[in-house]
């Protein structure tokens, strides 16, 4: 159960001055490669104030020079943990291309306007699902969930405007560090990490 990595070197001269530009470059390459079903899938790790961690896979929906954005129910476990402890980690596991991106930073809610703009782009069924599911809470059966969904489908038939739930919205993760990992043989991987220092970024190499 060990893969022998074969890939090109990834050196400091290949780095963009800004980590979000570097992320965009790698993301475009991964998306164009066609080997990953959902290249925007990322593992979001949060923790309670006393340090008890939890992780789950979430889809990245936006990224720009301000950070990385995903959407969720604010009452979910990750939503509650981020409200109490904003420190978060993101992991993009692009294993078929022997690459990973690891982000650490802080999360805060996006504006309701941003949430509403994104919610309007979701498929009708996904909009209804956001209302039907009180994410991370206990439910008696799948039938109960389906019943909630069908009631909403009757209230908001296809073509009707579905408002964004008040307890549902986006988080923007503002990065403090961004590490780009490129796998190589003999465990001699390249690990180049950006570290935020005030208003600028410093790049450093880590031992694999």
Rosetta blueprint (number, residue, H / E / L):
1 X L
2 X L
3 X L
4 X L
5 X L
6 X L
7 X L
8 X L
9 X L
10 X L
11 X L
12 X H
13 X H
14 X H
15 X L
16 X L
17 X L
18 X L
19 X H
20 X H
21 X H
22 X H
23 X H
24 X H
25 X H
26 X H
27 X H
28 X H
29 X H
30 X H
31 X H
32 X H
33 X H
34 X L
35 X L
36 X L
37 X L
38 X L
39 X L
40 X L
41 X E
42 X E
43 X E
44 X E
45 X E
46 X E
47 X E
48 X L
49 X L
50 X L
51 X L
52 X L
53 X E
54 X E
55 X E
56 X E
57 X E
58 X E
59 X E
60 X L
61 X L
62 X E
63 X E
64 X E
65 X L
66 X L
67 X E
68 X E
69 X E
70 X E
71 X E
72 X E
73 X E
74 X L
75 X L
76 X L
77 X H
78 X H
79 X H
80 X H
81 X H
82 X H
83 X H
84 X H
85 X L
86 X L
87 X E
88 X E
89 X E
90 X E
91 X E
92 X E
93 X E
94 X E
95 X H
96 X H
97 X H
98 X L
99 X E
100 X E
101 X E
102 X E
103 X E
104 X E
105 X E
106 X E
107 X E
108 X E
109 X E
110 X L
111 X L
112 X H
113 X H
114 X H
115 X H
116 X H
117 X H
118 X H
119 X H
120 X L
121 X L
122 X L
123 X L
124 X H
125 X H
126 X H
127 X H
128 X H
129 X H
130 X H
131 X H
132 X H
133 X L
134 X L
135 X L
136 X L
137 X L
138 X L
139 X L
140 X L
141 X L
142 X H
143 X H
144 X H
145 X H
146 X H
147 X H
148 X H
149 X H
150 X H
151 X H
152 X H
153 X H
154 X H
155 X H
156 X L
157 X L
158 X L
159 X L
160 X L
161 X L
162 X L
163 X L
164 X L
165 X L
166 X L
167 X L
168 X E
169 X E
170 X E
171 X E
172 X E
173 X E
174 X E
175 X E
176 X E
177 X E
178 X E
179 X E
180 X E
181 X E
182 X E
183 X L
184 X L
185 X H
186 X H
187 X H
188 X L
189 X L
190 X E
191 X E
192 X E
193 X E
194 X E
195 X E
196 X E
197 X E
198 X L
199 X L
200 X E
201 X E
202 X E
203 X E
204 X E
205 X E
206 X L
207 X L
208 X L
